């Protein structure tokens, strides 16, 4: 029975109204400190996450505008290539040559360079 009586006894500093020793206060403060620390770490991680997501979103908008610009430039390149092909076509070249005053050649005669040939003046 003396053991049961000791369990129900108060600590001496509590009986005398003295402050709890610092070593004993550390145990109760440690639990609260851990909770505050975990809360701060959670808030810090949440803030970093929000910052990274907002940075990714702004880069996404910039990338989308660059992709649209690239598409517009590709369309203009395709149009210019089509125009260049049209300008280099045989029909277009003949029209430009006729506009310069040249006439088309009809029934060309070719000289065989393997046989000896003579030029005659008329």
Legacy VTK file of the C-alpha trace (Angstrom):
# vtk DataFile Version 3.0
C-alpha trace
ASCII
DATASET POLYDATA
POINTS 122 float
0.000 0.000 0.000
2.706 2.548 0.487
3.352 2.415 -3.229
-0.223 3.414 -4.065
0.105 6.329 -1.680
3.249 7.594 -3.460
1.528 7.642 -6.853
-1.100 10.024 -5.624
1.441 12.442 -4.169
2.052 15.779 -5.833
5.446 16.900 -6.921
7.181 19.001 -4.313
7.466 22.108 -6.490
3.744 21.948 -7.216
2.952 21.702 -3.526
5.191 24.618 -2.638
4.103 26.699 -5.650
7.578 26.791 -7.168
8.076 26.923 -10.927
8.493 23.645 -12.792
12.183 22.881 -13.490
13.393 23.776 -16.974
14.169 20.151 -17.840
10.555 19.169 -17.210
9.235 22.161 -19.134
11.292 21.131 -22.174
9.258 17.965 -22.542
5.954 19.826 -22.742
7.472 22.619 -24.841
9.004 20.101 -27.239
5.617 18.783 -28.344
4.316 22.260 -29.039
7.539 23.274 -30.751
7.337 20.279 -33.064
3.765 21.119 -33.962
4.654 24.756 -34.685
7.719 23.656 -36.669
5.686 21.217 -38.745
3.082 23.908 -39.352
5.740 26.355 -40.537
7.347 23.755 -42.805
3.916 22.929 -44.253
3.213 26.606 -44.918
6.650 27.051 -46.473
6.170 24.046 -48.769
2.701 25.303 -49.732
4.108 28.725 -50.569
6.881 27.244 -52.680
4.333 25.072 -54.502
2.087 28.058 -55.275
5.093 30.073 -56.496
6.265 27.276 -58.796
2.776 26.721 -60.222
2.355 30.434 -60.952
5.775 30.536 -62.649
4.876 27.504 -64.762
1.551 29.086 -65.730
3.198 32.332 -66.857
5.772 30.396 -68.886
2.942 28.364 -70.394
1.184 31.531 -71.582
4.414 32.845 -73.098
5.041 29.504 -74.804
1.514 29.449 -76.218
1.927 32.942 -77.708
5.273 31.923 -79.248
3.658 28.816 -80.752
0.907 30.962 -82.308
3.535 33.317 -83.715
5.463 30.340 -85.125
2.284 29.033 -86.801
1.622 32.444 -88.387
5.222 32.605 -89.635
4.984 29.091 -91.083
1.830 30.078 -92.946
3.536 33.153 -94.391
6.587 31.062 -95.358
4.307 28.574 -97.126
2.569 31.402 -98.994
5.907 32.922 -100.002
7.240 29.549 -101.166
4.109 29.030 -103.262
4.532 32.496 -104.762
8.224 31.825 -105.468
7.354 28.529 -107.169
4.739 30.332 -109.260
7.218 33.034 -110.237
9.802 30.436 -111.235
7.363 28.379 -113.295
7.954 28.149 -117.020
4.733 29.962 -117.900
5.607 32.932 -115.690
9.101 33.095 -117.139
7.747 33.063 -120.695
5.312 35.871 -119.876
8.122 37.972 -118.396
10.365 37.296 -121.397
7.584 38.288 -123.805
7.049 41.439 -121.759
10.699 42.320 -122.356
10.212 42.137 -126.139
11.649 38.713 -126.906
9.802 36.291 -129.187
9.443 32.559 -128.637
11.649 30.223 -130.651
9.753 27.942 -133.021
11.164 24.870 -134.771
14.742 25.077 -133.538
17.377 23.284 -135.622
20.306 21.742 -133.831
23.771 21.199 -135.198
25.417 17.872 -134.653
28.824 18.542 -133.231
30.105 15.041 -134.078
30.030 15.698 -137.860
32.020 18.455 -139.471
29.788 21.312 -140.562
30.186 24.471 -142.587
28.676 27.888 -142.212
27.388 29.565 -145.355
26.635 33.210 -145.729
23.450 34.099 -147.603
LINES 1 123
122 0 1 2 3 4 5 6 7 8 9 10 11 12 13 14 15 16 17 18 19 20 21 22 23 24 25 26 27 28 29 30 31 32 33 34 35 36 37 38 39 40 41 42 43 44 45 46 47 48 49 50 51 52 53 54 55 56 57 58 59 60 61 62 63 64 65 66 67 68 69 70 71 72 73 74 75 76 77 78 79 80 81 82 83 84 85 86 87 88 89 90 91 92 93 94 95 96 97 98 99 100 101 102 103 104 105 106 107 108 109 110 111 112 113 114 115 116 117 118 119 120 121
